[in-house]
Amino acid sequence: MKVTVDRSRPVSIHQQLRGAIENEISFGGMGPGTALPSVRDLAEQVGVAPMTVSKVYAELKAAGLVEGRSGSGTYVADSPLARLAGRAETAELRRDIDAVIDKALTLGFDLPDITALLTARAGQRSMGAGARDIVLVGLFPEATRSYAACVQDQVGALAAVTPVTFDALAADPALLERVRGADLVLTFSTLHDRLTSLVAAERTLSLRFIPSEPTRLALASLDPMARVAVISRFADFLPVLGLGVRRFAAHVRRVELLDFENDDLGHALRNCDVVVMSTGADAVIDLAPTGTPVIEYRHIPDPGDIDRLVLPALIDMPRSTPGARKEAS
């Protein structure tokens, strides 16, 4: 498997790497049972830290696309997606998808927007007209899409969940109106006031976010003697980030907390063994010395809040009359 990444693209190396492997599985480049390179081999091939490859493999395992076999490595799983990819019609489908993407690019959409459009439309088509329209509003495009996917997995056919960022809302009045017409709008509890300044409070719900399983596992596996630099994109989030790192890596004693604007950031990165960064602080990857492991402290929406708040709201929501609500597309 040959994978390349482009560091000049506005897409994280992590996302490029995961997308390349998913693409190979989705369109028949690697069928069920195909061996993936070892973490170290793929890291050397692409020129990234082994931790980045480990995180991608962990996410693909969680999605059921790959599987680990004790003592022999990682393999493409016998998933429905991998089996369908082996059909002759899949090559034609890929050409059709490429044509849609090319058309969207010529109309001025960027790749994250195209992904959001396809995801929202697929969700709406598969769930039928009775599905509710949920929008999840976050700060960073790639992270917000992953949060929306978590909510989608839990609400199932009750709703179609669309990811939107605050920056996109500020730049696009039409998108803001579409969000105001959604059945339910979700965000972080820390961003609730910002959201309700844009959207009616009765349409909004705030969720707690908890550290993802790959994040917890990565922190728990740190060497007790490691020097860890914890970097936050926002200074006011740094205490929360620091508490999380100390909770899941309580065995590590040498932990230094810095926000991205700190004058000592460069010195800290040069003298640490591991970097833990908040979501959105991807620039740290390029600033850290080559080979330094970087762990993104990624969150997921609290499943308990989805069960306790979102699902009851969807079930109790009165049915809209046909045409009374704008279509999510």
Rosetta blueprint (number, residue, H / E / L):
1 M L
2 K L
3 V L
4 T L
5 V L
6 D L
7 R L
8 S L
9 R L
10 P L
11 V L
12 S L
13 I H
14 H H
15 Q H
16 Q H
17 L H
18 R H
19 G H
20 A H
21 I H
22 E H
23 N H
24 E H
25 I H
26 S H
27 F L
28 G L
29 G L
30 M L
31 G L
32 P L
33 G L
34 T L
35 A E
36 L L
37 P L
38 S L
39 V H
40 R H
41 D H
42 L H
43 A H
44 E H
45 Q H
46 V H
47 G L
48 V L
49 A L
50 P H
51 M H
52 T H
53 V H
54 S H
55 K H
56 V H
57 Y H
58 A H
59 E H
60 L H
61 K H
62 A H
63 A L
64 G L
65 L L
66 V E
67 E E
68 G E
69 R E
70 S L
71 G L
72 S L
73 G E
74 T E
75 Y E
76 V E
77 A L
78 D L
79 S L
80 P H
81 L H
82 A H
83 R H
84 L H
85 A H
86 G L
87 R L
88 A L
89 E H
90 T H
91 A H
92 E H
93 L H
94 R H
95 R H
96 D H
97 I H
98 D H
99 A H
100 V H
101 I H
102 D H
103 K H
104 A H
105 L H
106 T H
107 L L
108 G L
109 F L
110 D L
111 L H
112 P H
113 D H
114 I H
115 T H
116 A H
117 L H
118 L H
119 T H
120 A H
121 R H
122 A H
123 G H
124 Q H
125 R H
126 S H
127 M H
128 G L
129 A L
130 G L
131 A L
132 R E
133 D E
134 I E
135 V E
136 L E
137 V E
138 G E
139 L L
140 F L
141 P H
142 E H
143 A H
144 T H
145 R H
146 S H
147 Y H
148 A H
149 A H
150 C H
151 V H
152 Q H
153 D H
154 Q H
155 V H
156 G H
157 A H
158 L H
159 A E
160 A E
161 V E
162 T E
163 P E
164 V E
165 T E
166 F H
167 D H
168 A H
169 L H
170 A H
171 A H
172 D L
173 P H
174 A H
175 L H
176 L H
177 E H
178 R H
179 V H
180 R H
181 G L
182 A L
183 D L
184 L E
185 V E
186 L E
187 T E
188 F E
189 S H
190 T H
191 L H
192 H H
193 D H
194 R H
195 L H
196 T H
197 S L
198 L L
199 V L
200 A L
201 A H
202 E H
203 R H
204 T E
205 L E
206 S E
207 L E
208 R L
209 F E
210 I E
211 P E
212 S L
213 E H
214 P H
215 T H
216 R H
217 L H
218 A H
219 L H
220 A H
221 S L
222 L L
223 D L
224 P L
225 M L
226 A L
227 R E
228 V E
229 A E
230 V E
231 I E
232 S E
233 R L
234 F L
235 A H
236 D H
237 F H
238 L H
239 P H
240 V H
241 L H
242 G H
243 L H
244 G H
245 V H
246 R H
247 R H
248 F H
249 A L
250 A L
251 H L
252 V L
253 R L
254 R E
255 V E
256 E E
257 L E
258 L E
259 D E
260 F L
261 E L
262 N L
263 D L
264 D L
265 L H
266 G H
267 H H
268 A H
269 L H
270 R H
271 N L
272 C L
273 D L
274 V E
275 V E
276 V E
277 M E
278 S E
279 T L
280 G L
281 A L
282 D L
283 A H
284 V H
285 I H
286 D H
287 L H
288 A L
289 P L
290 T L
291 G L
292 T L
293 P L
294 V E
295 I E
296 E E
297 Y E
298 R L
299 H E
300 I E
301 P E
302 D L
303 P H
304 G H
305 D H
306 I H
307 D H
308 R H
309 L H
310 V H
311 L H
312 P H
313 A H
314 L H
315 I H
316 D H
317 M L
318 P L
319 R L
320 S L
321 T L
322 P L
323 G L
324 A L
325 R L
326 K L
327 E L
328 A L
329 S L
